[in-house]
Amino acid sequence: MTASPRSDANAAPLRHLLDSGRLIVCVGPGGVGKTTTSAAVGLRAAMAGRKTIVMTIDPARRLANSLGLDDLTNDPQQIDLTEALKLTGNKDNGGELWAMMLDSEKTFNDLVDRLAPDKGALKRAKENNIFRLLSSALHGMQEYMALEKLHDLYTGGYFDLVILDTPPTKNALEFLETPGRASTFFDERIIKWFLPNRKSGLLGRVFNPGSIVLGLISKVLGESFVNDLVEFFDTFHYLQETLQQRGELIEFILRDPLTHFFIITSADPRRIKEAVYFHEKLGQLEQRADFFIINRVIPRFHPEDIAAIEDADLDTLLREADHGASAEHISGLRQRLETHYLQLAKLAIRDREAIASLATKVGQEALRLIPLLGEDVHNLTHLLKLSDFITPLEPDARVATAKG
């Protein structure tokens, strides 16, 4: 892992995906640096000349932290790349990096604001108790609103590339399965039981099975709740067609040849196992992972490395740390280094075995190994270092692919 990342032959295919793709979905286990890696992928694409946005569904503030920001909102925020361009010596190729963190409640409110047929319907919607519950607390709403925001970013026409940072494995799978469920969110077969009966006269009163259902529900949950529920479905009936259309379009987008899936993991055998599981689940969804980005790979260590360290070097380390530099102190430090080195060597072997196991399943060419960098990523300087291991930026890179 001490070699330059530019020597990796797998960099070219990955660079091609960044130069030509429209959507990259980053998935994988939690706690493996997925959000930071998504940001690094976005930075690399932007530095190569593409207008790129990274959207995270994860409510944690990791994306903002990795970009050196205090916070992100539901509105795209542009990242200043001036310093990054200076550090790399590259010219400004017109690329841009934007970032945002999904706020499902705000996205749902914005959707209702846009689609409400009139001000009266909008007022009734905002005052409805079921709407308030749905917009802020109901499980699964995050996935639906992620689809809505993804639709806006993808079809808006401004961004060349959208990078989607999903939640950990289980929630990400729910997101990928959501497009197929979007069209049934307001299923006609369910809605008809709650909508006011449009028929009039005796026929309407007799042949209205919904009244029986509502009567039973009101006895269990209370008449007030049922009234809110009826009003909710009556008010939001107009969303059915929109959600169905969005769901169908997102399904099409996820299967588009210009959509790519990156599974991000670490070399820990448990995380590798999760990555394989996700790979198999993607196959069941008729998708495939284009690349596996493996973070925090421990480099190989050799016993002779410790023996090669001079006592003078240890003496310098001890003095810089304001410790005594006697022969006893130097000997103690060497022993601690040897113990720590041995532990790292064992972990490095474990990592290599786990990576080799993954390679037999998905192919060595699909792997990108990112070494343990020894520092957290809290600014663009650190992010550039990480992105260079993902795929090095060619000097004065120009993107010669179709935009938008």
QUIDARA-V630462 format. One record per residue. SS is DSSP state (H for helix, E for strand, L for the rest). PHI is phi in degrees with one decimal (NA if undefined). Layout:
ss-><SS | SS>
phi-><PHI | PHI>
This chain:
ss-><L | L | L | L | H | H | H | L | L | L | H | H | H | H | H | H | H | H | H | H | L | L | E | E | E | E | E | L | L | L | L | L | L | H | H | H | H | H | H | H | H | H | H | H | H | H | H | L | L | L | E | E | E | E | E | E | L | L | L | L | L | H | H | H | H | H | L | L | L | L | L | L | L | L | L | L | E | E | E | L | L | H | H | H | H | H | H | H | L | L | L | L | L | L | L | E | E | E | E | E | E | L | L | H | H | H | H | H | H | H | H | H | H | H | H | L | L | L | H | H | H | H | H | H | H | H | H | L | H | H | H | H | H | H | H | H | L | L | L | L | H | H | H | H | H | H | H | H | H | H | H | H | H | H | H | L | L | L | L | L | E | E | E | E | E | L | L | L | H | H | H | H | H | H | H | H | H | H | H | H | H | H | L | L | L | L | L | H | H | H | H | L | L | L | L | L | L | L | L | L | H | H | H | H | H | H | L | L | H | H | H | H | H | H | H | H | H | H | H | H | H | L | H | H | H | H | H | H | H | H | H | H | H | H | H | L | L | L | H | H | H | H | H | H | H | H | H | H | H | H | H | H | H | H | L | L | L | L | E | E | E | E | E | E | E | E | L | L | H | H | H | H | H | H | H | H | H | H | H | H | H | H | H | H | L | L | L | L | L | L | E | E | E | E | E | E | E | L | L | L | L | L | H | H | H | H | H | L | L | L | H | H | H | H | H | H | H | H | H | H | L | L | L | L | L | L | H | H | H | H | H | H | H | H | H | H | H | H | H | H | H | H | H | H | H | H | H | H | H | H | H | H | H | H | H | H | H | H | H | H | H | H | L | H | H | H | E | E | E | E | E | L | L | L | L | L | L | L | L | H | H | H | H | H | H | H | H | H | H | H | L | L | L | L | L | L | L | L | L | L | L | L | L | L>
phi-><NA | -85.5 | -69.7 | -63.9 | -63.5 | -70.3 | -85.0 | -79.3 | -69.0 | -76.3 | -67.4 | -61.3 | -61.3 | -67.3 | -60.9 | -62.4 | -63.0 | -68.2 | -79.6 | -120.8 | -69.9 | -106.2 | -142.5 | -121.1 | -103.7 | -97.0 | -129.4 | 146.4 | -66.0 | -83.3 | 74.7 | -116.3 | 85.0 | -65.3 | -66.4 | -62.9 | -65.6 | -59.7 | -64.6 | -65.7 | -62.6 | -63.3 | -62.3 | -62.6 | -64.7 | -66.2 | -64.9 | -87.5 | 112.2 | -103.0 | -79.7 | -122.6 | -126.8 | -107.7 | -113.6 | -105.5 | -92.1 | -70.6 | -69.2 | -64.3 | -94.0 | -66.4 | -64.0 | -59.9 | -60.9 | -67.3 | -94.1 | 75.9 | -106.4 | -77.7 | -161.1 | -132.4 | -124.6 | -74.7 | -99.3 | -56.0 | -121.8 | -80.9 | -100.5 | -73.4 | -100.3 | -56.4 | -65.9 | -63.8 | -65.4 | -64.4 | -64.1 | -89.6 | 76.0 | -90.3 | -81.4 | -76.0 | -95.8 | 89.6 | -72.9 | -137.5 | -120.5 | -122.4 | -147.1 | -157.9 | -119.4 | -59.8 | -115.5 | -64.2 | -65.5 | -65.9 | -62.5 | -65.1 | -62.3 | -63.0 | -62.4 | -64.3 | -59.5 | -71.0 | -100.9 | -59.3 | -67.3 | -160.3 | -64.8 | -64.6 | -64.9 | -65.5 | -63.5 | -63.2 | -63.9 | -68.1 | -90.9 | -79.9 | -65.1 | -65.7 | -60.7 | -62.2 | -65.4 | -64.3 | -75.3 | -121.4 | -135.2 | -68.9 | -61.6 | 99.5 | -62.4 | -57.6 | -65.6 | -63.5 | -74.2 | -63.2 | -62.6 | -62.0 | -68.6 | -60.4 | -58.3 | -63.6 | -66.9 | -71.9 | -95.1 | -65.7 | 93.1 | -90.2 | -89.0 | -76.4 | -140.5 | -110.6 | -112.2 | -106.6 | -94.8 | -88.9 | -67.9 | -56.5 | -41.9 | -60.0 | -68.7 | -64.9 | -63.9 | -61.7 | -62.3 | -68.1 | -87.8 | -65.2 | -52.3 | -70.3 | -94.0 | -60.8 | -70.4 | -104.3 | -59.3 | -117.7 | -59.1 | -57.3 | -68.0 | -89.0 | -59.3 | -60.1 | -76.7 | -113.7 | -72.9 | -58.3 | -67.8 | -85.3 | -79.0 | -119.3 | 77.1 | -61.4 | -59.6 | -67.1 | -74.5 | -77.3 | -97.7 | -132.4 | -60.0 | -60.9 | -63.0 | -67.5 | -60.9 | -64.0 | -62.8 | -66.5 | -65.4 | -64.4 | -68.0 | -88.2 | -104.6 | 102.1 | -66.6 | -62.0 | -62.8 | -63.8 | -61.2 | -61.8 | -65.8 | -61.9 | -64.0 | -60.6 | -66.1 | -66.4 | -72.3 | -98.8 | -58.6 | -68.9 | -76.4 | -57.2 | -64.7 | -63.2 | -62.8 | -64.6 | -64.9 | -63.8 | -60.5 | -66.2 | -67.5 | -64.9 | -58.0 | -64.8 | -62.7 | -64.9 | -102.2 | -68.5 | -59.6 | -92.0 | -101.3 | -129.4 | -114.0 | -110.8 | -93.9 | -108.4 | -148.9 | -118.5 | -83.5 | -57.3 | -53.2 | -67.6 | -72.2 | -61.8 | -61.6 | -63.9 | -62.9 | -64.0 | -59.6 | -65.1 | -57.3 | -68.8 | -66.4 | -60.2 | -60.4 | -66.1 | -90.4 | 62.1 | -122.4 | -144.4 | -86.1 | -80.3 | -144.4 | -112.4 | -99.1 | -105.4 | -86.8 | 57.9 | -75.7 | -78.7 | -67.3 | -69.1 | -123.0 | -129.6 | -54.5 | -67.0 | -62.5 | -68.9 | -61.9 | -77.8 | -74.9 | -76.6 | -58.5 | -62.4 | -67.1 | -66.3 | -59.4 | -62.9 | -60.2 | -65.3 | -66.9 | -64.2 | -91.5 | 61.5 | -104.0 | -65.6 | -117.5 | -74.5 | -59.6 | -65.9 | -65.7 | -63.7 | -64.0 | -64.6 | -65.3 | -62.7 | -63.3 | -66.1 | -63.4 | -63.5 | -63.8 | -64.7 | -61.1 | -62.3 | -63.4 | -64.8 | -62.2 | -65.9 | -66.1 | -63.7 | -64.3 | -59.1 | -59.7 | -62.7 | -66.6 | -66.1 | -66.3 | -62.4 | -63.3 | -65.6 | -61.4 | -66.5 | -91.2 | -119.6 | 96.5 | -61.0 | -68.0 | -89.8 | -99.1 | -126.5 | -101.0 | -111.7 | -69.9 | -65.0 | -85.0 | 80.2 | -153.2 | -75.0 | -97.8 | -129.7 | -160.5 | -68.0 | -62.3 | -65.9 | -66.7 | -62.1 | -61.3 | -65.5 | -66.0 | -69.3 | -79.6 | -70.9 | -161.8 | -61.8 | -86.2 | -70.7 | -56.6 | 49.6 | -59.8 | -127.2 | -93.2 | -104.4 | -112.0 | -64.5 | -93.0 | 69.4>
